[in-house]
Amino acid sequence: MSHPVISEFDIIFAGGGTTACVVAGRLAAWDPSLSILILEGGQHTLNQAVHVQPYRFTSHHMPTSTTMTFNVGNPSPRLNGRAPIVSCAHCIGGGSSVNTMVYTRAPASDFDDWGADGWESKNLIPLMKKLESYEVLPDRPTHGYGGPIKVSYGGCKLGVTEEFIRVGTTYHKRKYVEDTDDLETCNTYSIRRYIDRTTGRRSDAAHHYVYNQAHNANLQIWVGKRVKRVIFQDKRAVGVEFTSDPVSCPDAGQSSSIVRASKLVVVTAGAFGSPAILERSGIGAEAILKRCDIQQLVDLPGVGENYCGLRDHNIVSVPYFSADGAVTMDSLWRGKESVVQEHLAQWKINGKSLIAQNGTDAKIKWRPDDDELKAMGSTFQPRWKEFFQDRPDKAVAIFALSEGYVGRLSRSLPPRNYLAAFYFTLYPASAGSVHIKWDENGQEGIDFNTGYLDDPSDIVPLNFGYKKMREILRRMPSYRGEVPAGHPCFPEGSAAVCRETTGPVDLNAPDLIYTAEDDEAIDRYNRDCVQTTWHSLGTCAMKPREDQGVVDTWLNVYGVTNLKVADMSIAPKNVGTNTYSTALLIGEKAAMIIADELGIECRPYKRVSK
C-alpha cells in the first residue's frame, strides 16, 4: 500500500522528548541551514502554565492526563498479583516537561561502568558542565555556569524541610552538604531543583533548546504525530511513516503519511516508544516479530530487553498527618482558589512563592551503616557485597520528604496538611522487558514485564526504608501521626499500629520494635504499593551486539545505516539518579556525535583517549 510523501528533511527525530530537544536544538543552533523535523505524538508545551509552573507537576500524573502515556504491565506474583502501571511523557520536552524537577546526578563511576568507548565519565563531565547553569554555589569544579538548564534552590524553601534535615543530621547521623551532586558524594542530605531561581519556572529541555529557536524555519516540530515505523531502502533508513496520534488527535483520521530524511533518522521515543518503533520496522527478535506478522529486517534480540533498564527505580510514597500551622503544598495541590491566586500573584512579580515549588526540598542518597546493614538481614548481603560494598559513591536508595501529599488516597482524605515520605531504590537487581503485541481485536498493545522485585534483594531496602523514614518523620515537630489507610495494616496490639497523634516523639526516643508479623505487613504493603519513579531505561542498550546490544557507541542501530537511537533507552546499565540529568547528557553527547559525522562545526569537545 502506498502512502503520500509529504516532505523531506535532512534529519528526522521520531519522538520529541528531552533528548530529542537537546540534539535537535544543538544541531539547529550550530547549522541553521540544516532542515530538522521533530515528530511528537503529544502536544506542545510552550509557555503553558501546567508545564512551566513547578507546583502543577502533579496534574500530569492524574489518570485523565493526556501529557502522559500509562503503560500497563503484566500482573506479577512479586507484586501480589498486581499489574503495575508505568507512565512516560507524551508531550514536547518529554519528561523534562512533566517530571518532579528533583536535581540529582549519577556518580561518575556509573558511566565508567557502562564500558562504552567514549562514554567514560572523563569524556562526559565537560558535557555535564556545558548543559547547566548551577545557581547554587560558585566555582564548583564539576558544575557548569553557562548552560541552558538552570539548577537552584527553587522559588522558596519550606520550614518543614529544616525539620527533616535537623532530624537527619542528629538522629540519623548523616551530614548536610551543599553539593551532594558532585559525582562522588553520597550519604548526605541536600536540596536542589531544576527551577530557574529568577523566574521561578520549570527548567525544561523544550523551552531552552528548541522553543527558543522559533526564528529558525528549518527547525520544525509537528505535534500529534505518532511514528509507526522507519522506512528503509535496502537497509538504509530514508524516512518514517506516521499517523495522527489517537490520544492527542482523537477526531483525526488514521491514514498514514511518509516523510523522508536525506541524511539521518534518529529514534528518540524513550524506553517504551523506541523499541516499539524498531520492532514495527522489522528490527528485533524473530519470535517477537513473527507473532506480530512483521517481516524481519534485522535480527536484534536485544530490542525491548534490558528493562534493567526497565529495572527503573522502585518507589513507595507514604502519607503522614502534619501540624495545622505547617506550610505545605496541600492547599495548592487541592486547587484552593484563594491560595492559588495569592501565590500566583507573587510568582508573577518575582518568581517566588509556592508556585515555584515542587514540594520536595530535601533528600538523602542513602547508604546503610554497619548497624543498618545488619538490621536489613541476610537476604541483602550478597547484593551488598557484590555491588555496593567497595563502591562508596553508589547509594542504595534515595530517601526524600514531600511537604504535602498527592497519591492514591488523595481523593478520600479530608482537606488538611500532610507530609509524605518517599523511598526508592537506585540499583535494583531485577530486570524486565517490553515488546509490541496484537490483542484479539487486532489492536497494538504491549507485552510488558516490569521485573519489579523479582530479585529477592530488591524488597529489602524498601522494607528498611519504610521503618527508617517513619522514625525520621515521627521526630519532626510538624509530625502529627500516620495516615492509617496509607500504611501497612499491622496486627491489632502491635506497637507499630498507625494512628493520628498530637505531636512528635522525643529526638532520643527508642525506635519502634517490629515483630515478625509486623515485618510481613510491611513487606506485603510495599509489594502492594511500589510503583515507578518514571525512570525507565535500557531497552535499546548501547552494548556489543552479541551481548544483546541494539546500538553501538556512536548510537548506530546494528545491521542498518542512517539510523540512530538517542534517549534513555540506550543506557546499558542503571544510573543512580533521577534520570533527567542523564537524558540531557545523552542528548549533548548525541549532538556532538551527529555533528562530527555531518562535518558541522560546534563548540570544541574532544574525546579523551584511554
TORTORVO-939846 format. One record per residue (C-alpha): residue number from 1; residue in one letter; x, y, z. Coordinates in Angstrom, 1 decimal. Layout:
! TORTORVO-939846
{NUM,'A',{X,Y,Z}} ...
This chain:
! TORTORVO-939846
{1,'M',{0.0,0.0,0.0}} {2,'S',{1.4,3.4,-1.0}} {3,'H',{1.3,6.4,1.3}} {4,'P',{1.7,10.1,0.4}} {5,'V',{5.2,11.5,0.8}} {6,'I',{4.6,15.0,2.1}} {7,'S',{8.1,16.4,2.6}} {8,'E',{11.8,15.8,3.0}} {9,'F',{14.2,16.9,5.8}} {10,'D',{17.9,16.4,6.4}} {11,'I',{17.2,14.8,9.9}} {12,'I',{14.0,13.4,11.4}} {13,'F',{13.6,12.8,15.1}} {14,'A',{11.0,10.1,15.9}} {15,'G',{9.8,11.5,19.2}} {16,'G',{10.0,14.9,20.8}} {17,'G',{11.2,14.1,24.4}} {18,'T',{14.1,15.6,26.4}} {19,'T',{16.9,14.1,24.4}} {20,'A',{15.4,14.9,21.0}} {21,'C',{15.0,18.6,22.1}} {22,'V',{18.7,18.7,23.1}} {23,'V',{20.0,17.1,20.0}} {24,'A',{17.8,18.9,17.5}} {25,'G',{18.3,22.2,19.3}} {26,'R',{22.1,22.0,19.3}} {27,'L',{22.3,20.9,15.7}} {28,'A',{19.9,23.7,14.6}} {29,'A',{22.0,26.3,16.5}} {30,'W',{25.2,25.1,15.1}} {31,'D',{24.0,24.9,11.5}} {32,'P',{20.7,26.8,10.9}} {33,'S',{20.6,25.7,7.3}} {34,'L',{20.1,22.1,8.4}} {35,'S',{16.5,21.1,7.9}} {36,'I',{15.2,19.2,11.0}} {37,'L',{11.9,17.7,11.8}} {38,'I',{10.7,16.6,15.3}} {39,'L',{7.6,14.3,15.2}} {40,'E',{5.9,14.0,18.6}} {41,'G',{2.7,12.1,19.5}} {42,'G',{1.8,14.6,22.3}} {43,'Q',{1.1,18.3,22.1}} {44,'H',{3.1,21.5,22.6}} {45,'T',{4.2,22.8,26.0}} {46,'L',{5.2,26.3,25.0}} {47,'N',{4.5,28.7,27.9}} {48,'Q',{1.7,26.6,29.1}} {49,'A',{1.1,27.1,32.9}} {50,'V',{0.6,23.4,33.5}} {51,'H',{4.2,22.8,32.3}} {52,'V',{6.1,25.9,33.4}} {53,'Q',{4.6,26.4,36.9}} {54,'P',{6.5,23.9,39.1}} {55,'Y',{3.8,23.2,41.6}} {56,'R',{1.5,21.9,38.8}} {57,'F',{3.6,18.8,38.0}} {58,'T',{1.1,16.7,40.0}} {59,'S',{-1.6,17.2,37.3}} {60,'H',{0.4,15.2,34.8}} {61,'H',{0.2,12.0,36.9}} {62,'M',{-3.6,12.0,37.2}} {63,'P',{-5.4,9.1,35.4}} {64,'T',{-7.1,11.6,33.0}} {65,'S',{-3.8,13.2,31.9}} {66,'T',{-3.0,13.3,28.2}} {67,'T',{0.5,14.5,28.7}} {68,'M',{1.5,11.0,29.9}} {69,'T',{1.1,7.6,28.5}} {70,'F',{0.1,4.9,31.0}} {71,'N',{1.8,1.6,30.2}} {72,'V',{0.1,-1.3,32.0}} {73,'G',{2.5,-4.2,32.9}} {74,'N',{1.7,-7.8,33.2}} {75,'P',{0.4,-9.0,36.6}} {76,'S',{3.2,-10.1,38.8}} {77,'P',{3.2,-12.6,41.8}} {78,'R',{6.0,-10.5,43.3}} {79,'L',{3.5,-7.6,43.4}} {80,'N',{0.8,-9.8,45.0}} {81,'G',{-0.8,-10.3,41.6}} {82,'R',{-1.0,-6.6,40.8}} {83,'A',{-0.5,-5.2,37.2}} {84,'P',{1.9,-2.3,37.6}} {85,'I',{1.4,0.9,35.6}} {86,'V',{4.5,2.7,34.4}} {87,'S',{3.8,6.2,32.8}} {88,'C',{6.0,8.1,30.4}} {89,'A',{5.8,11.6,29.0}} {90,'H',{3.6,12.3,26.0}} {91,'C',{4.4,15.9,25.0}} {92,'I',{7.2,18.2,23.6}} {93,'G',{10.1,18.1,26.1}} {94,'G',{9.2,14.7,27.3}} {95,'G',{10.0,14.0,30.9}} {96,'S',{11.6,17.4,31.4}} {97,'S',{8.1,19.0,30.9}} {98,'V',{6.2,16.8,33.4}} {99,'N',{8.7,15.5,35.9}} {100,'T',{9.1,16.4,39.6}} {101,'M',{12.2,18.6,38.9}} {102,'V',{14.4,17.0,41.5}} {103,'Y',{18.0,17.6,40.7}} {104,'T',{20.4,14.7,41.1}} {105,'R',{23.3,13.4,39.1}} {106,'A',{24.7,9.9,38.9}} {107,'P',{28.1,9.1,40.3}} {108,'A',{30.8,9.4,37.7}} {109,'S',{31.5,5.7,38.1}} {110,'D',{28.1,4.8,36.7}} {111,'F',{29.2,6.0,33.3}} {112,'D',{32.6,4.2,33.6}} {113,'D',{30.6,1.0,34.4}} {114,'W',{28.8,1.3,31.1}} {115,'G',{32.0,0.1,29.4}} {116,'A',{31.3,2.1,26.3}} {117,'D',{34.2,3.7,24.5}} {118,'G',{33.8,7.5,24.5}} {119,'W',{31.2,7.5,27.2}} {120,'E',{33.5,7.3,30.2}} {121,'S',{33.0,9.9,32.8}} {122,'K',{36.1,11.9,31.8}} {123,'N',{34.5,12.4,28.4}} {124,'L',{31.1,13.2,29.8}} {125,'I',{31.9,15.6,32.6}} {126,'P',{32.6,18.5,30.1}} {127,'L',{29.1,18.0,28.7}} {128,'M',{27.5,17.8,32.1}} {129,'K',{29.0,21.2,32.8}} {130,'K',{28.1,22.5,29.4}} {131,'L',{24.3,21.9,29.8}} {132,'E',{23.7,23.5,33.2}} {133,'S',{23.8,26.9,34.9}} {134,'Y',{24.4,25.9,38.6}} {135,'E',{22.8,28.8,40.6}} {136,'V',{23.6,27.3,44.0}} {137,'L',{27.3,27.7,44.6}} {138,'P',{30.1,29.3,42.5}} {139,'D',{33.3,27.7,41.3}} {140,'R',{32.3,24.0,41.8}} {141,'P',{34.6,22.0,39.5}} {142,'T',{32.1,19.5,38.2}} {143,'H',{29.3,22.0,37.7}} {144,'G',{28.6,24.4,34.8}} {145,'Y',{27.6,28.0,34.9}} {146,'G',{26.7,29.0,31.3}} {147,'G',{24.4,26.3,30.1}} {148,'P',{20.7,26.4,29.2}} {149,'I',{19.3,24.3,32.1}} {150,'K',{19.0,26.2,35.5}} {151,'V',{19.6,24.5,38.8}} {152,'S',{18.7,26.3,42.0}} {153,'Y',{17.1,26.0,45.4}} {154,'G',{13.8,27.0,43.7}} {155,'G',{11.5,29.8,44.4}} {156,'C',{11.2,29.3,48.1}} {157,'K',{12.1,26.8,50.9}} {158,'L',{9.6,25.4,53.4}} {159,'G',{10.2,25.2,57.1}} {160,'V',{9.3,21.6,57.3}} {161,'T',{12.5,20.9,55.3}} {162,'E',{14.6,22.3,58.1}} {163,'E',{13.0,19.8,60.5}} {164,'F',{13.7,16.9,58.2}} {165,'I',{17.4,17.9,57.8}} {166,'R',{17.8,18.6,61.5}} {167,'V',{16.5,15.1,62.4}} {168,'G',{18.5,13.6,59.6}} {169,'T',{21.8,15.1,60.8}} {170,'T',{21.1,14.3,64.5}} {171,'Y',{19.0,11.2,64.9}} {172,'H',{20.1,9.7,61.5}} {173,'K',{23.7,10.9,62.0}} {174,'R',{24.2,11.9,58.4}} {175,'K',{25.8,15.2,57.3}} {176,'Y',{24.2,18.1,55.4}} {177,'V',{26.3,19.3,52.5}} {178,'E',{25.7,22.0,49.9}} {179,'D',{26.7,19.8,47.0}} {180,'T',{25.9,16.1,47.1}} {181,'D',{25.8,16.0,43.3}} {182,'D',{29.5,16.5,42.7}} {183,'L',{29.6,13.0,41.0}} {184,'E',{31.0,11.2,44.0}} {185,'T',{29.4,12.3,47.3}} {186,'C',{26.5,10.4,48.8}} {187,'N',{25.0,9.6,52.2}} {188,'T',{24.4,13.3,52.9}} {189,'Y',{21.3,15.5,52.9}} {190,'S',{20.9,18.2,50.3}} {191,'I',{18.4,20.4,48.4}} {192,'R',{18.3,21.1,44.6}} {193,'R',{15.8,21.6,41.8}} {194,'Y',{15.5,22.2,38.1}} {195,'I',{13.9,25.5,38.6}} {196,'D',{15.1,29.0,37.5}} {197,'R',{15.7,31.0,40.6}} {198,'T',{14.9,34.3,38.8}} {199,'T',{11.7,33.4,37.0}} {200,'G',{10.5,30.5,39.2}} {201,'R',{9.7,28.5,36.1}} {202,'R',{10.5,24.9,35.4}} {203,'S',{13.8,24.5,33.6}} {204,'D',{13.0,22.1,30.8}} {205,'A',{14.5,21.0,27.5}} {206,'A',{11.7,22.2,25.3}} {207,'H',{11.9,25.9,26.2}} {208,'H',{15.7,26.0,26.5}} {209,'Y',{16.8,24.0,23.4}} {210,'V',{14.0,24.3,20.7}} {211,'Y',{11.3,26.8,21.6}} {212,'N',{14.0,29.5,21.9}} {213,'Q',{14.8,28.9,18.2}} {214,'A',{11.4,29.8,16.8}} {215,'H',{13.1,32.2,14.4}} {216,'N',{14.7,29.2,12.6}} {217,'A',{12.1,28.0,10.0}} {218,'N',{14.4,25.0,9.3}} {219,'L',{13.6,23.5,12.7}} {220,'Q',{10.1,22.2,12.6}} {221,'I',{8.0,20.5,15.3}} {222,'W',{4.9,18.5,14.2}} {223,'V',{2.8,17.5,17.2}} {224,'G',{0.0,14.9,17.4}} {225,'K',{2.0,12.6,15.1}} {226,'R',{2.7,9.0,16.0}} {227,'V',{5.6,7.4,14.3}} {228,'K',{4.7,3.9,13.2}} {229,'R',{7.9,2.7,11.6}} {230,'V',{11.2,3.6,9.9}} {231,'I',{11.2,3.4,6.1}} {232,'F',{14.2,1.7,4.5}} {233,'Q',{15.7,1.3,1.1}} {234,'D',{17.6,-1.9,1.3}} {235,'K',{18.9,-1.4,4.9}} {236,'R',{19.3,2.4,4.7}} {237,'A',{16.9,4.5,6.7}} {238,'V',{15.3,7.0,4.4}} {239,'G',{12.3,8.3,6.3}} {240,'V',{9.4,7.4,8.6}} {241,'E',{5.8,6.5,8.3}} {242,'F',{3.4,8.3,10.8}} {243,'T',{-0.3,8.8,11.6}} {244,'S',{-2.2,11.1,13.8}} {245,'D',{-1.9,10.3,17.5}} {246,'P',{-5.2,8.8,18.7}} {247,'V',{-4.8,10.4,22.1}} {248,'S',{-3.7,13.9,21.1}} {249,'C',{-5.9,13.9,18.0}} {250,'P',{-8.9,11.6,18.7}} {251,'D',{-11.0,13.0,15.9}} {252,'A',{-8.3,12.8,13.2}} {253,'G',{-8.2,10.0,10.7}} {254,'Q',{-5.6,7.2,10.9}} {255,'S',{-4.3,7.3,7.4}} {256,'S',{-0.5,7.1,7.1}} {257,'S',{1.9,9.6,5.6}} {258,'I',{5.6,9.3,4.9}} {259,'V',{8.3,12.0,5.4}} {260,'R',{11.8,11.4,4.1}} {261,'A',{15.2,12.0,5.6}} {262,'S',{18.1,12.7,3.3}} {263,'K',{20.8,12.3,6.0}} {264,'L',{19.6,10.6,9.1}} {265,'V',{16.7,9.2,11.1}} {266,'V',{17.0,9.4,14.9}} {267,'V',{14.6,7.4,17.1}} {268,'T',{14.0,9.4,20.2}} {269,'A',{10.8,7.9,21.6}} {270,'G',{12.0,6.7,25.0}} {271,'A',{12.3,3.4,26.7}} {272,'F',{8.8,2.3,25.6}} {273,'G',{8.5,4.1,22.3}} {274,'S',{11.9,3.5,20.7}} {275,'P',{11.9,-0.4,20.9}} {276,'A',{8.3,-0.4,19.6}} {277,'I',{9.3,1.7,16.6}} {278,'L',{12.2,-0.6,15.9}} {279,'E',{10.1,-3.7,16.2}} {280,'R',{7.4,-2.3,13.9}} {281,'S',{10.2,-1.6,11.5}} {282,'G',{11.3,-5.2,11.4}} {283,'I',{14.2,-4.8,13.8}} {284,'G',{14.1,-7.1,16.8}} {285,'A',{13.9,-10.7,17.9}} {286,'E',{12.5,-13.2,15.4}} {287,'A',{9.9,-14.7,17.7}} {288,'I',{8.5,-11.2,18.7}} {289,'L',{8.2,-10.1,15.1}} {290,'K',{6.7,-13.3,13.8}} {291,'R',{3.9,-13.3,16.3}} {292,'C',{3.1,-9.8,15.2}} {293,'D',{3.3,-10.8,11.5}} {294,'I',{6.1,-8.3,10.8}} {295,'Q',{8.8,-9.3,8.3}} {296,'Q',{12.2,-9.2,10.0}} {297,'L',{14.8,-6.9,8.5}} {298,'V',{17.5,-7.3,11.2}} {299,'D',{17.8,-9.9,13.9}} {300,'L',{18.4,-7.9,17.1}} {301,'P',{17.1,-9.9,20.1}} {302,'G',{18.2,-7.1,22.5}} {303,'V',{15.4,-4.8,21.3}} {304,'G',{13.0,-4.3,24.2}} {305,'E',{15.1,-6.3,26.7}} {306,'N',{17.3,-5.0,29.5}} {307,'Y',{14.3,-3.3,31.2}} {308,'C',{17.2,-3.3,33.9}} {309,'G',{16.9,-0.6,32.2}} {310,'L',{13.4,-1.1,32.9}} {311,'R',{14.7,-2.0,36.2}} {312,'D',{13.5,1.5,36.6}} {313,'H',{13.8,2.7,40.2}} {314,'N',{11.2,1.3,42.7}} {315,'I',{9.5,3.9,44.8}} {316,'V',{6.9,4.0,47.6}} {317,'S',{5.2,7.1,48.9}} {318,'V',{3.8,7.0,52.5}} {319,'P',{1.4,9.8,53.9}} {320,'Y',{1.6,11.4,57.3}} {321,'F',{-0.5,14.0,59.1}} {322,'S',{1.1,17.4,59.6}} {323,'A',{0.5,20.2,62.0}} {324,'D',{-2.1,22.7,61.1}} {325,'G',{0.4,25.5,61.3}} {326,'A',{2.9,23.9,59.0}} {327,'V',{3.3,25.3,55.5}} {328,'T',{2.7,22.6,53.0}} {329,'M',{1.6,22.3,49.3}} {330,'D',{-1.7,20.7,50.1}} {331,'S',{-3.9,23.7,49.5}} {332,'L',{-2.4,24.4,46.1}} {333,'W',{-2.5,20.8,45.1}} {334,'R',{-6.2,20.7,46.0}} {335,'G',{-6.7,23.8,43.9}} {336,'K',{-8.0,26.1,46.7}} {337,'E',{-8.6,29.1,44.5}} {338,'S',{-7.8,31.9,47.1}} {339,'V',{-4.5,30.3,47.9}} {340,'V',{-3.6,29.7,44.3}} {341,'Q',{-4.3,33.3,43.3}} {342,'E',{-2.4,34.7,46.3}} {343,'H',{0.8,32.7,45.4}} {344,'L',{0.3,33.2,41.6}} {345,'A',{0.3,37.0,42.1}} {346,'Q',{3.6,36.9,44.0}} {347,'W',{5.1,34.4,41.4}} {348,'K',{4.3,36.8,38.5}} {349,'I',{6.1,39.6,40.3}} {350,'N',{9.3,38.0,41.3}} {351,'G',{9.2,34.2,40.6}} {352,'K',{8.8,33.4,44.2}} {353,'S',{6.0,31.7,46.3}} {354,'L',{4.8,28.2,46.4}} {355,'I',{4.1,28.3,42.7}} {356,'A',{7.9,27.8,42.3}} {357,'Q',{7.8,24.7,44.5}} {358,'N',{7.7,21.0,43.8}} {359,'G',{7.1,20.1,47.4}} {360,'T',{10.4,18.2,47.7}} {361,'D',{13.0,20.3,49.4}} {362,'A',{15.3,17.7,50.9}} {363,'K',{16.7,14.2,50.1}} {364,'I',{19.5,11.9,51.0}} {365,'K',{21.3,9.5,48.8}} {366,'W',{21.5,6.8,51.4}} {367,'R',{24.0,4.0,52.1}} {368,'P',{23.5,1.8,55.2}} {369,'D',{25.9,2.0,58.0}} {370,'D',{27.0,-1.2,59.8}} {371,'D',{24.1,-1.3,62.2}} {372,'E',{21.6,-0.6,59.4}} {373,'L',{23.1,-3.2,57.2}} {374,'K',{22.8,-5.8,60.0}} {375,'A',{19.2,-4.8,60.6}} {376,'M',{18.4,-5.4,56.9}} {377,'G',{19.1,-9.1,57.3}} {378,'S',{20.9,-11.8,55.3}} {379,'T',{18.9,-11.6,52.0}} {380,'F',{20.5,-8.3,51.0}} {381,'Q',{24.1,-9.3,52.0}} {382,'P',{25.2,-10.9,48.7}} {383,'R',{23.9,-7.9,46.7}} {384,'W',{25.7,-5.5,49.1}} {385,'K',{29.0,-7.4,48.8}} {386,'E',{28.8,-7.9,45.1}} {387,'F',{27.7,-4.3,44.1}} {388,'F',{27.8,-1.7,46.8}} {389,'Q',{30.4,-2.6,49.4}} {390,'D',{33.5,-1.5,47.5}} {391,'R',{31.8,1.4,45.7}} {392,'P',{31.3,4.1,48.3}} {393,'D',{29.9,6.6,45.7}} {394,'K',{26.9,4.4,45.0}} {395,'A',{23.9,4.9,47.1}} {396,'V',{21.4,2.1,47.8}} {397,'A',{18.3,4.4,47.8}} {398,'I',{17.1,7.9,48.0}} {399,'F',{15.0,9.0,51.0}} {400,'A',{13.1,12.2,50.5}} {401,'L',{10.4,14.3,52.1}} {402,'S',{7.4,15.8,50.4}} {403,'E',{5.7,18.8,52.1}} {404,'G',{2.2,17.7,51.1}} {405,'Y',{0.6,14.6,49.8}} {406,'V',{-0.7,13.6,46.4}} {407,'G',{-1.3,9.9,45.8}} {408,'R',{-3.7,7.1,45.6}} {409,'L',{-5.6,8.3,48.7}} {410,'S',{-5.8,12.0,47.9}} {411,'R',{-9.5,12.0,46.9}} {412,'S',{-10.6,10.2,50.1}} {413,'L',{-8.6,12.2,52.6}} {414,'P',{-10.0,15.3,54.3}} {415,'P',{-8.5,18.7,53.4}} {416,'R',{-5.7,19.4,55.8}} {417,'N',{-1.9,19.4,55.9}} {418,'Y',{0.1,16.3,55.1}} {419,'L',{3.6,15.1,54.7}} {420,'A',{4.8,12.2,52.6}} {421,'A',{7.9,10.0,53.0}} {422,'F',{9.5,8.7,49.8}} {423,'Y',{12.0,6.0,49.5}} {424,'F',{13.2,4.5,46.2}} {425,'T',{16.0,2.1,45.3}} {426,'L',{18.6,3.2,42.8}} {427,'Y',{20.2,-0.1,41.6}} {428,'P',{17.6,-2.9,41.8}} {429,'A',{18.9,-6.2,40.6}} {430,'S',{15.7,-7.3,38.8}} {431,'A',{15.2,-6.9,35.1}} {432,'G',{12.2,-6.8,32.7}} {433,'S',{11.2,-6.4,29.1}} {434,'V',{8.8,-4.6,26.8}} {435,'H',{7.6,-5.7,23.4}} {436,'I',{4.8,-4.9,21.0}} {437,'K',{1.9,-7.4,20.6}} {438,'W',{-1.5,-7.5,19.0}} {439,'D',{-4.7,-8.1,21.0}} {440,'E',{-7.6,-10.3,20.0}} {441,'N',{-9.1,-7.3,18.1}} {442,'G',{-6.0,-6.7,16.1}} {443,'Q',{-5.1,-3.6,18.1}} {444,'E',{-1.5,-3.0,19.1}} {445,'G',{-0.6,-3.3,22.7}} {446,'I',{2.5,-4.1,24.8}} {447,'D',{3.8,-7.2,26.4}} {448,'F',{5.4,-5.6,29.4}} {449,'N',{7.2,-7.3,32.3}} {450,'T',{8.5,-4.7,34.8}} {451,'G',{10.5,-7.3,36.7}} {452,'Y',{9.8,-5.3,39.8}} {453,'L',{11.0,-7.1,42.9}} {454,'D',{11.8,-10.4,41.0}} {455,'D',{15.2,-10.5,42.7}} {456,'P',{14.7,-11.1,46.5}} {457,'S',{17.2,-8.5,47.4}} {458,'D',{15.2,-5.6,45.9}} {459,'I',{12.4,-5.6,48.5}} {460,'V',{14.9,-5.3,51.4}} {461,'P',{15.8,-1.6,51.1}} {462,'L',{12.2,-0.7,50.6}} {463,'N',{11.2,-2.5,53.8}} {464,'F',{14.0,-0.9,55.7}} {465,'G',{13.2,2.5,54.1}} {466,'Y',{9.7,2.4,55.5}} {467,'K',{11.0,1.9,59.0}} {468,'K',{13.8,4.5,58.8}} {469,'M',{11.6,7.2,57.2}} {470,'R',{8.9,6.6,59.8}} {471,'E',{11.5,7.1,62.6}} {472,'I',{12.7,10.4,61.0}} {473,'L',{9.2,11.8,60.5}} {474,'R',{7.9,10.9,63.9}} {475,'R',{10.7,13.1,65.4}} {476,'M',{9.9,16.1,63.3}} {477,'P',{8.0,18.9,65.2}} {478,'S',{5.3,19.1,62.4}} {479,'Y',{4.6,15.4,62.7}} {480,'R',{1.0,14.5,63.8}} {481,'G',{0.9,10.8,63.2}} {482,'E',{0.5,8.3,60.3}} {483,'V',{-2.5,8.2,57.9}} {484,'P',{-3.6,4.7,58.7}} {485,'A',{-5.1,3.9,55.3}} {486,'G',{-1.7,4.7,53.7}} {487,'H',{0.4,2.5,55.9}} {488,'P',{0.9,-1.3,56.4}} {489,'C',{-2.0,-3.0,58.2}} {490,'F',{-0.3,-4.0,61.4}} {491,'P',{-2.0,-6.6,63.6}} {492,'E',{-4.1,-5.4,66.5}} {493,'G',{-2.0,-4.8,69.6}} {494,'S',{1.2,-4.2,67.7}} {495,'A',{3.5,-1.4,68.9}} {496,'A',{3.7,-0.4,65.2}} {497,'V',{-0.1,0.3,64.7}} {498,'C',{-0.6,3.6,62.9}} {499,'R',{-2.7,6.4,64.3}} {500,'E',{-3.0,10.2,64.4}} {501,'T',{-1.2,11.8,67.4}} {502,'T',{-0.8,15.3,68.9}} {503,'G',{2.9,15.7,68.3}} {504,'P',{6.3,14.1,67.7}} {505,'V',{8.3,11.7,70.0}} {506,'D',{11.5,12.9,71.6}} {507,'L',{14.5,13.0,69.4}} {508,'N',{16.2,10.4,71.6}} {509,'A',{13.1,8.1,71.9}} {510,'P',{13.8,4.5,71.2}} {511,'D',{12.9,3.2,67.7}} {512,'L',{9.7,1.2,67.2}} {513,'I',{10.2,-2.5,67.6}} {514,'Y',{8.6,-4.6,64.8}} {515,'T',{7.6,-8.2,65.3}} {516,'A',{7.9,-10.9,62.5}} {517,'E',{4.2,-10.3,61.8}} {518,'D',{4.8,-6.6,61.5}} {519,'D',{7.6,-7.2,59.1}} {520,'E',{5.3,-9.4,57.0}} {521,'A',{2.8,-6.5,56.9}} {522,'I',{5.5,-4.1,55.7}} {523,'D',{6.6,-6.5,53.0}} {524,'R',{3.1,-7.0,51.9}} {525,'Y',{2.4,-3.2,51.9}} {526,'N',{5.5,-2.4,49.8}} {527,'R',{4.6,-5.1,47.2}} {528,'D',{1.1,-3.7,47.0}} {529,'C',{2.3,-0.1,46.7}} {530,'V',{5.6,0.0,45.0}} {531,'Q',{5.5,1.9,41.7}} {532,'T',{7.6,3.5,39.0}} {533,'T',{9.8,6.6,39.5}} {534,'W',{9.3,7.3,35.8}} {535,'H',{13.0,6.4,35.2}} {536,'S',{12.6,3.7,32.6}} {537,'L',{15.7,3.0,30.5}} {538,'G',{17.8,0.4,28.8}} {539,'T',{15.6,-1.2,26.2}} {540,'C',{17.8,-0.3,23.2}} {541,'A',{21.0,-0.8,25.0}} {542,'M',{24.4,0.5,23.9}} {543,'K',{26.3,-2.7,24.1}} {544,'P',{28.1,-5.1,21.9}} {545,'R',{25.6,-6.8,19.5}} {546,'E',{26.5,-10.3,20.8}} {547,'D',{25.6,-9.1,24.3}} {548,'Q',{22.0,-8.1,23.3}} {549,'G',{23.1,-4.7,22.3}} {550,'V',{21.0,-2.6,19.9}} {551,'V',{23.2,0.4,19.2}} {552,'D',{27.0,0.9,19.1}} {553,'T',{28.9,3.7,20.9}} {554,'W',{28.1,6.1,18.0}} {555,'L',{24.4,5.3,18.6}} {556,'N',{24.0,3.5,15.3}} {557,'V',{21.5,0.7,15.2}} {558,'Y',{23.2,-2.6,14.3}} {559,'G',{22.6,-4.0,10.9}} {560,'V',{21.3,-0.9,9.2}} {561,'T',{22.6,2.5,8.2}} {562,'N',{21.5,6.1,8.7}} {563,'L',{19.5,5.1,11.8}} {564,'K',{20.4,6.0,15.4}} {565,'V',{18.7,5.8,18.8}} {566,'A',{19.2,8.6,21.3}} {567,'D',{17.3,8.6,24.5}} {568,'M',{17.3,6.8,27.9}} {569,'S',{16.7,3.5,26.2}} {570,'I',{20.4,3.3,25.1}} {571,'A',{21.7,3.2,28.7}} {572,'P',{23.3,-0.2,29.1}} {573,'K',{23.2,-0.2,32.9}} {574,'N',{21.3,1.7,35.5}} {575,'V',{22.2,5.1,36.9}} {576,'G',{21.8,6.1,40.5}} {577,'T',{19.9,9.3,39.9}} {578,'N',{16.7,10.9,38.8}} {579,'T',{17.2,10.4,35.1}} {580,'Y',{16.5,13.9,33.7}} {581,'S',{20.2,14.7,34.1}} {582,'T',{21.2,11.6,32.2}} {583,'A',{18.7,12.2,29.4}} {584,'L',{20.2,15.7,28.9}} {585,'L',{23.7,14.3,28.9}} {586,'I',{22.8,11.7,26.3}} {587,'G',{21.4,14.5,24.2}} {588,'E',{24.5,16.6,24.4}} {589,'K',{26.7,13.6,23.6}} {590,'A',{24.5,12.6,20.7}} {591,'A',{24.5,16.1,19.2}} {592,'M',{28.3,16.0,19.3}} {593,'I',{28.4,12.6,17.6}} {594,'I',{26.0,13.6,14.8}} {595,'A',{27.7,17.0,14.3}} {596,'D',{31.0,15.2,13.9}} {597,'E',{29.6,12.8,11.3}} {598,'L',{28.0,15.6,9.3}} {599,'G',{31.0,17.8,9.4}} {600,'I',{29.2,20.6,11.4}} {601,'E',{31.4,22.9,13.5}} {602,'C',{30.4,23.2,17.1}} {603,'R',{31.8,24.1,20.4}} {604,'P',{35.1,22.3,21.0}} {605,'Y',{34.8,18.9,22.5}} {606,'K',{37.4,16.2,22.2}} {607,'R',{37.1,12.5,23.2}} {608,'V',{39.7,11.8,25.9}} {609,'S',{41.9,8.8,25.0}} {610,'K',{42.1,5.9,27.3}} 
